[in-house]
């Protein structure tokens, strides 16, 4: 009840903020990154963003004066005085191929952060598998979300072992194009597009703050090597799974050759990028089922209460993570 009231209160506050003229637009020298996961062709799948919503998003951001950039362009340095957009997709769902038509239509790049072992082993993403099995048992969506949050405290091997023990060896088998990752050959073909740029999302979509120092290095470097083999180059950017990082994780990423790091705090970055902010870039999440143009207005607003509250809530955990929070698992 309290969460529902708080959510409605923030929605009202956001509406007021959007109506204030002085708050209408973000200033120049700004970098805004937007996070997507899966795409779907129509409204039948309410969990994912539709292709039409994605098209409306890109069109609205360009109309608002943004120039789309790849991770390599961000790394090289962006032109001063403008508003810049980085479009990102996390995980490595095969359905991300649905983005290609939109990227080609508007001639804009996007960065796709790939969990390499899901591609190589052709296994489903654990949260999809868990949600599917819980749905079969009649568990509500709200309870599913609670159970998924519990598993996020574990290392990847522990999560896989839990799911297989509880639901059988087939639990991590994808059910179709909606939930499966790319195959290796599909990823190779996808990466040939001039609008597609590949990034690191660890080997196993590992929440790295749950991992030992050795496992962090394995997850990051292993993904670098795998993607080098798959697409012909090693990424320069990493998206930290679940947005969780520490100074030790940043150091390990930099040592592996990564030059940009993306989290999930909803904030824009001022240009030119400070050395520290290059590995802790914020991203706004695009939400399925919500009006695309209204979301773009929020991304472009100089201040948005809901974004400020989320950043305030989560920033202390990031600050505490400045010293590595490394958990050892049996």
C-alpha positions in Angstrom: 0.0 0.0 0.0 2.7 2.5 1.0 4.7 1.6 -2.2 1.6 2.2 -4.3 1.0 5.6 -2.7 4.6 6.6 -3.1 4.6 5.6 -6.7 1.4 7.6 -7.4 2.8 10.6 -5.5 6.0 10.5 -7.7 3.9 10.3 -10.9 2.0 13.4 -9.8 5.3 15.2 -9.0 6.7 14.2 -12.3 3.7 15.6 -14.1 4.1 18.9 -12.3 7.8 19.0 -13.1 7.1 18.5 -16.8 4.7 21.4 -16.8 7.2 23.8 -15.4 8.6 25.8 -18.3 12.1 26.3 -16.8 12.4 22.5 -16.4 11.4 21.7 -20.0 14.7 20.7 -21.5 18.1 19.5 -20.5 21.0 21.7 -21.4 23.7 21.1 -23.9 27.0 19.3 -23.1 24.8 16.4 -21.9 25.1 12.6 -22.3 21.9 10.6 -21.8 22.0 6.8 -21.9 18.8 4.7 -22.2 18.5 1.0 -21.2 16.4 -1.6 -23.0 16.3 -5.4 -22.6 14.0 -7.4 -24.8 11.9 -6.3 -27.8 8.6 -7.8 -29.0 6.7 -7.3 -32.3 3.4 -6.4 -30.8 1.4 -5.7 -27.6 0.7 -9.4 -26.9 3.9 -9.6 -24.8 3.5 -7.0 -22.0 6.9 -7.8 -20.5 8.9 -6.3 -23.4 9.0 -3.0 -25.3 7.4 -3.2 -28.7 9.2 -2.3 -31.9 6.8 0.6 -32.4 7.5 2.0 -29.0 11.2 1.7 -29.7 10.7 3.5 -33.0 8.7 6.3 -31.3 11.4 6.6 -28.7 14.2 7.1 -31.2 12.2 9.5 -33.3 11.2 11.6 -30.2 14.8 11.8 -28.9 16.1 12.9 -32.3 13.3 15.5 -32.6 14.4 16.8 -29.1 17.8 17.6 -30.5 19.8 14.5 -29.4 22.5 13.0 -31.6 23.0 9.2 -31.1 26.5 8.0 -30.3 28.2 4.6 -30.0 30.3 3.7 -27.0 33.4 4.2 -29.2 32.3 7.7 -30.0 31.7 8.5 -26.4 35.2 7.1 -25.6 36.8 9.2 -28.3 35.1 12.4 -27.1 31.8 14.0 -28.1 31.3 17.4 -29.7 30.7 20.2 -27.2 27.5 22.1 -27.0 25.2 19.3 -28.0 22.9 16.7 -26.4 24.0 13.2 -27.0 22.2 9.9 -26.7 23.5 6.4 -26.1 21.0 3.6 -26.8 21.8 0.4 -24.9 20.4 -3.2 -24.7 21.4 -5.5 -21.9 21.7 -9.3 -21.8 21.8 -10.6 -25.4 18.2 -11.6 -26.3 17.8 -12.8 -29.8 14.7 -10.6 -30.1 17.1 -7.6 -30.1 17.4 -8.3 -33.9 14.0 -6.5 -34.1 15.8 -3.2 -33.3 17.8 -3.4 -36.6 15.0 -1.9 -38.8 14.6 1.1 -36.5 18.4 1.7 -36.2 18.7 1.5 -40.0 15.6 3.8 -40.5 17.1 6.5 -38.4 20.7 5.6 -39.0 21.6 5.6 -35.4 24.0 3.2 -33.5 23.1 1.1 -30.4 25.3 -0.8 -28.0 24.3 -4.3 -27.1 25.8 -5.7 -23.9 26.1 -9.5 -24.2 26.3 -12.2 -21.6 28.7 -14.5 -23.5 28.1 -17.9 -21.8 24.3 -17.6 -22.4 25.2 -17.3 -26.1 27.8 -20.1 -26.1 25.7 -22.5 -23.9 22.4 -21.5 -25.4 20.8 -21.3 -22.0 17.9 -19.2 -20.8 18.4 -16.2 -18.6 17.7 -17.4 -15.0 15.1 -14.8 -14.1 13.0 -15.8 -17.1 13.3 -19.4 -16.2 12.4 -18.8 -12.6 9.5 -16.6 -13.4 8.2 -19.2 -15.9 8.3 -22.0 -13.4 6.8 -19.9 -10.6 3.9 -18.9 -13.0 3.2 -22.6 -13.6 2.8 -23.0 -9.9 0.3 -20.1 -9.7 2.7 -17.7 -8.0 1.6 -14.1 -8.4 3.8 -11.6 -10.3 4.5 -9.6 -7.1 5.7 -12.7 -5.3 7.8 -13.7 -8.3 9.6 -10.4 -8.1 10.3 -11.0 -4.4 11.7 -14.4 -5.1 13.9 -13.1 -8.0 15.3 -10.5 -5.7 16.3 -13.2 -3.2 18.3 -15.1 -5.9 20.1 -11.9 -6.9 22.1 -12.2 -3.7 23.8 -15.4 -5.0 26.7 -16.1 -7.4 25.8 -17.4 -10.9 26.7 -21.0 -10.2 24.6 -21.0 -7.1 21.6 -19.7 -9.0 21.9 -22.3 -11.8 22.3 -25.1 -9.2 19.2 -23.9 -7.3 17.0 -23.8 -10.4 18.2 -27.2 -11.6 17.7 -28.8 -8.2 14.2 -27.4 -7.8 12.8 -27.6 -11.3 15.1 -30.2 -13.1 17.9 -30.0 -15.6 15.6 -28.6 -18.3 14.8 -25.5 -16.3 17.3 -23.3 -18.1 16.2 -24.4 -21.5 14.8 -21.5 -23.6 11.2 -21.8 -24.7 11.3 -19.9 -27.9 12.4 -16.7 -29.7 10.9 -14.5 -27.0 13.3 -15.7 -24.2 16.3 -17.2 -25.9 19.7 -15.6 -26.3 21.5 -15.3 -29.7 23.2 -18.3 -31.0 26.9 -17.8 -31.8 26.2 -17.6 -35.5 23.3 -15.2 -35.1 25.4 -12.9 -32.9 28.2 -12.9 -35.5 25.7 -11.9 -38.2 24.0 -9.3 -36.0 27.4 -7.6 -35.1 28.1 -7.1 -38.8 25.6 -4.3 -39.0 27.2 -0.9 -39.0 24.7 0.3 -36.4 25.4 -2.5 -33.9 28.2 -2.2 -31.3 28.9 -5.1 -28.8 29.6 -4.6 -25.1 30.6 -6.8 -22.2 27.9 -8.0 -19.8 30.1 -10.7 -18.1 30.1 -14.4 -18.9 27.1 -15.4 -16.8 25.3 -12.1 -16.2 27.1 -12.2 -12.9 26.1 -9.6 -10.2 29.8 -8.9 -9.6 29.3 -7.6 -6.0 28.4 -11.2 -5.2 31.6 -12.6 -6.5 35.2 -13.1 -5.2 38.0 -11.0 -6.8 39.1 -14.1 -8.8 35.5 -14.7 -10.1 35.2 -11.0 -11.0 38.3 -11.2 -13.1 37.1 -14.5 -14.7 33.7 -13.1 -15.5 34.9 -9.9 -17.1 38.0 -11.2 -18.9 36.2 -14.3 -20.0 33.5 -12.3 -21.6 36.1 -10.1 -23.3 37.8 -13.1 -24.8 34.6 -14.8 -25.9 33.2 -11.7 -27.6 36.5 -11.2 -29.3 36.2 -14.7 -30.8 32.5 -14.3 -31.6 32.4 -10.8 -33.2 36.0 -10.1 -34.1 36.8 -7.4 -31.5 36.9 -7.0 -27.7 34.4 -4.5 -26.3 35.5 -1.2 -24.8 32.3 -0.8 -22.6 30.8 -2.9 -19.9 27.3 -2.8 -18.4 27.4 -4.0 -14.8 24.7 -6.6 -14.3 22.0 -5.3 -12.0 24.0 -2.0 -12.0 26.1 -3.1 -9.1 29.8 -2.3 -8.9 32.6 -1.5 -6.5 36.0 0.1 -6.9 37.5 -3.3 -7.2 35.1 -4.2 -10.0 35.9 -0.9 -11.8 39.7 -1.7 -11.4 39.2 -5.2 -12.8 37.2 -3.9 -15.7 39.8 -1.3 -16.6 42.6 -3.9 -16.3 40.7 -6.0 -18.8 40.8 -3.2 -21.4 37.4 -1.7 -20.8 37.1 2.1 -21.0 33.5 2.8 -20.2 31.2 1.4 -17.6 27.4 1.7 -17.3 25.2 1.3 -14.3 21.5 1.8 -13.8 21.2 5.1 -11.8 18.8 7.4 -13.7 21.0 10.4 -14.3 22.6 12.3 -17.2 26.3 13.0 -17.5 27.9 16.4 -18.1 30.5 16.6 -20.9 33.4 16.3 -21.1 33.3 13.2 -19.0 35.3 13.2 -15.8 37.8 10.4 -15.4 35.8 8.8 -12.6 32.4 9.1 -14.3 33.6 7.2 -17.4 33.3 3.9 -15.5 30.1 4.8 -13.5 27.8 6.2 -16.2 24.1 6.4 -15.4 21.2 5.1 -17.5 17.5 5.7 -17.7 15.3 2.6 -18.0 12.7 2.6 -20.8 9.5 1.0 -19.4 7.2 -1.4 -21.4 3.6 -0.4 -21.6 4.1 3.4 -21.0 3.8 6.1 -23.5 7.1 6.4 -25.4 7.0 10.2 -26.0 6.1 11.0 -22.4 9.1 8.9 -21.3 11.3 10.8 -23.7 10.1 14.1 -22.2 11.2 12.8 -18.8 14.6 11.7 -20.1 15.0 15.2 -21.6 13.8 17.1 -18.5 16.4 19.0 -16.5 14.9 17.6 -13.3 12.5 14.7 -12.6 11.4 13.9 -9.0 11.2 10.1 -9.6 14.7 10.0 -11.1 16.1 12.0 -8.2 14.4 9.8 -5.6 15.7 6.6 -7.2 19.2 8.0 -7.4 19.1 9.1 -3.8 17.9 5.7 -2.6 20.5 3.7 -4.5 23.5 6.1 -4.3 24.4 5.1 -0.7 24.9 1.5 -1.8 27.2 2.7 -4.5 29.1 4.9 -2.1 29.5 1.9 0.3 30.7 -0.1 -2.7 33.7 2.2 -3.2 35.6 -0.4 -1.1 35.0 -3.9 -2.7 32.1 -5.9 -1.3 33.3 -9.3 -2.2 31.4 -12.3 -0.9 32.8 -15.8 -0.8 30.5 -18.6 -1.7 30.9 -22.3 -1.2 
